[in-house]
């Protein structure tokens, strides 16, 4: 009989996103002699499922009845058949999968909160999360701010709560040459702004577009500026329409999901994040690791990611004028922009390497 600890990750899907990237990195990073990783997707697989079967056993979730939130029989049977020692739940499946895991007799349940919407939270969500918390042995927050939200919202007890910050592969995401500019016909003197993420309301991209309009209208702007948005989501149509209304058509490119994030980030001068709420943003970590100067909102885990030496690059959320001013400082001072890119790279190397994240979760799994 194997002495390896069987860890079952349970998630909605493995499509594009920071949470999905974290799961993939965990499965690839844990010691294969100590752990037997499994992944259960309740909806469908997606991009990060590609190749994951080489290092983990993949399972498709069962068809679930309309009453599965109350009595998750099919999910309970699926989990029981896998026979995990540990179930690791991820945002979006907490209540239902925690109940099913307990009913299946799992000995240790771990949950990671990858990021919560800004308050106020709906009463039902807080109630269900509070119930799920009592069924969970270890609750992980990816930032101190997220941990505070868990305590103040569903009332997670401090004794069950840990903070494990996300980590990335700093060798993969590193400064270097990129063919992206040439492929898009952008001149060398163009200051290239960019963001990577889901095109959803919580990311605040409407604020970014309005800020860009204000930036371009400045009389002291002495060089061309272009913005690229990599990602897709429910508000893409709205954002494209807003781009037209603001007269930004020739200054903004919507890339959709982009299969070469390393090349894109190496080409950027400034990485912009205008989120209303964040945990510990994977895309921000990857951008800093690639040498990008950041301009990001002062929400969630963003201040912690930037560290003490980059706090001047934080801007308020939902404030196009303040974001425009932050962008202007980065665009107009190339020397400071380059210097802050180096500072960000060192920050990620020192505090957010993927190896530290994997080791912290390995300790949680061992219990």
N, C-alpha and C positions, 0 to 999 in steps of 0.2 A: 504494500500500500504506500502511495506517495506521501512523503513528509512535507511536500510543498503546501503553502497556504493558498487555497483556492479563493481568489478575489473576483467577484462578479460586479462589474460596472453596469449600472442601469441608467439609461439616458433616452430622451425622446428620439433623437436621430444623430447622425454623425456628419451632418452637412457643415457648411462653412460657419466658423465662429470661434471665439476665444475659448469657450468652455469645451467645445469639441476638440480643439487643439490640445488643451490640457490633458484630456482623457487619453488622446493618442500618445502624447509624450510620456504619460505615466505608464501606459501599457508597454511602450517600447523601452522605457528606462528601468523598470524594476528588475531585480536580479532573477533570471529565469531558473536558477537553482533553488531559490527560496519561495518563489511565487508562481502560481498557475493562473494567469489572467484570463477572464472570460468577459464578454461584452454582450449585453442584451439591449437591443434597440426596440422601443415600443411603437415607433411609427415606421421608419424606413432607415436605410443606412446613409448613403451620401458620400461626399468626397473623402472624408477622413476614414471611411471604412475600407478604402482601397489599399490593399496590401496589409491591412491590420490582421487578417487571418493568418499571416505568417508568424505572428508572435502571440496571438490570442485565439481562443475559440469564440466564434461569433454566433449569436443566437438572435432569431427574429421573434419579436413579441407576439403573443397570441391575440386572436381576435377577441375583443372585450365587449361585454354587454353594456347597455346603458346604465345598469346599476353597479358597475364595477367599482365606482368610488366608495360604495357602501359595503359591498361584498366582492372583493377582487379574486373570485375563485380561479379563473383561468390563469391570471398572473401568479397566484400562489402556487398553482400546480407546476407552472413552468420553472419558477425559482426552486421549488422543492426537487424537481427532476435534475437540475444542475448541481445541487448539493454544495453550495458555496460555504466556506468557513466565514467569509466576510462579504457583505454586500455594500458596495460603494455607490450611493445615489447621487445624482447631479440635478441641478436646478430644473424644475419643471415636472419632476416625477415624485417629489418627496412624500406627499401624503399617501397616495395610492400605493407606491412601491414599498414604503415603510410598513404599512399595514400588511401587505402581501408577504413581505420578508418575515415579519413576526409570526404570521400564521403558518409560514413554511418552516418555522423552527430554526431560522438562522441565528447563530450565536452572537454575531457582532454586526451592527449596522452603523455605517458611516455616511454622513451627508455633507456635501460641499455646496455652500451658497456662493455662486459665482458672481452675483450682483443683483441688487434689488432695485425696483423702480423707486423714484423719489416719493416720500410721504406726501399726503396721507395714504396709507394702504387700506383697501377695502376690508370691512369687518370680517367677511367670510374668509378671505385669504389669511388674515391674522389668526383666525380661529383654527382653520385647518392646519396651518403651520405650527401652531401651539400644540395641537394633538400629535402631529408628526414628530415634534421635538421630544415628546415624552416617550416615543417609541424608538428613539435613536440614541445610540451609545456615545458617539462622538460627532459633534457638529463643527464643521470647518468653515471659517470665513476667509476670503482671500485678501482682506484688508482690515485694518482696525476700524475704518468707517463702516464696513459691512457688518462687522461684529457688533458695533453699536446699534445698527439698525435691527439686527436680530434680537438684541436684548430689549430694545424699546418697542418693537413691533409685536411679534408673537411671544415675546417674553422668554426667550431661551435662557436657561440658567447658566451662569458663568462657569459652573463646574463641568458642564458638558461641552464648552465652547473652546476651540483653538483657532489661532490665526496661522495659516500657512499661505504665504504669498506665492503667486504664480512665478514660474521661472521659464526661461527660454534657452535655446541653443545659441550661445553667443558666437560660436564659430560659424554657424550657418548664416546668421544675421550679423554681418560685419561690413565696415566700409570697403568700397572697392569700385571697380569700373562697372559701367552699366550701359547697355545699348538702348535703354528705354527712350531717352530724349530723341535720339536720331530716328527711332522707329515712329515717333509721333511728329517729326518735323519741327521740333522745338529748338530754338537757337541757344547757344551756350550762355548768352547773357540774360536769358529768361529766368526769373526766380520761380522755381517750381514748388508750389504748395500741394499737399496731398493728404488724404485720409483714407483709412482702410477700415471698413466695418459694415454692419448690416444697415440698410437704409430703412430705419425704423424711427418713430417719433422720439424715442429716448436718446437718440444720438444727436439731436439738435442741429441737423444739417441745414434747416431753414435759416437758423441764426448765422451759420457760416456763409451762406450765399448772400445774405443781406450785408454781412460784414465785408465780404469781397467787393460788393458794389461801392461801399463807402471807401474802401481802400483805393479802388481804381479812380475814384473821383477826387482824390487828394492832389493838390497842386504840386506837392514836393515829390511825387512818385516819378523817379527818373529812369525806370527800367521796366520792361514788359513782365507781366505776372500771369501765370497760368495755374489753374487748380485742377487736379485729377481726383476723382472719387472712385475708389475700388470697392465694389460690393453691390448688393441688390437687396430688395425688400419691398414692403408694402407701400412705402411712400415714394418710390422712385418716380412714378408718374407725376406726383405733386411737385417733387423737386425739379424735374425737367421742365414742368410748366412754369415754375417760379423762376428758373434760370432764364427762360424766354421773357417773362414779364420784366425782369430786372435788366434786360439787355446784356446778358452775360454769355450769350451763345458761343462767341469766339474765345472766351476766356475759361471755359469749363468743359471738361471731358468726363463723361460717365463711362467707366471701363467695364462695369459689371464685375462678376467674380473674376479675379485675376490669378492665373496659375503660376506667376513668377513674382511672388511678393518680395523676394530678395532683390531682384533687379529693379523693381519699382522703388523700393525704399532707398536703395543706393543712389538713385537718381534725384531724390527729393532734396530740396534745400530746407524746407520747413514742413514738419508734420503737425497737422491741426486736428484737435479733438474737441468738439463742442458739445459733448454729452451733458445730459441733465443728471445722470447718475452713472457711476462706474464702480466696479469692484477693483481688481488690479488688471488693467487693460493689457491683453496680450499684444495687440497691435501697437500700443504705445511702447511697450518694452522692446518689441522688434524694431521699431523706428529709432529709438534711442541707441540700441545696440548697433544699428547701421550707420550711426553718426549724424542723424537728423537733428536739427534744432527744433525743440517743441514749442508750440503755443497751444495750451490745453486749459480746459475749465477747472476751476477749483471745486471739484466735487469728488466724493468717494475716495478711492485710493490714489487719485492722481497726484496730490501733493506729496505723498509718501514715495511714489515712484520717482518723481523728479528730485527729491532729496533737498537738503538745505541750500545747495549751490545753484539751483535752478528755479527757486520760488518766484523770481521776477518774470518767469515765462507763464505764470498762471493768470487766467482772466476769469471774470464772472460768467456764469451760465446765463442764457436767455438775454444777452446784452450785445447786440450787433456792434454798437459804437465802441464798447470796450474791447471786443474781439478784433475789430478793425485796427484799433490803436496798438494792440499787441502784435498783430501781423505787420503793421507798419514798422515797428521797432525792429522786427526780425528781417524784414525785406530791405530796409534802408541801411542797415549796419551789417555788412557782409563779414567783417572781421569778428564782431561779437557773435554773429550767427555761427561761424565756423568754430569758434572757441567753445561755445555752448554745446555744439555737437560732440566735441571731444569729451566734455564733462559728462554728458549723458551716457556716452559709451562706457566710461569708467564706472559710472553709477550702476549700470546693469551688470557689468562684469563682477562688481564687488558684492551686490546684494540680491540679484535676481537670476542667477544661473540655474539651469534646469536640474542640475545634479542635486542642489540643495532641496528643491521641491520634492524630487523623487525620494530622497532619503527621509524627509519629514513624513511623507505619507507611508513609507515602508514601516516607520516606527508605529504609526497609528494602526496599520493593519496587524502588526504583531501584538498590539494591545498591552 
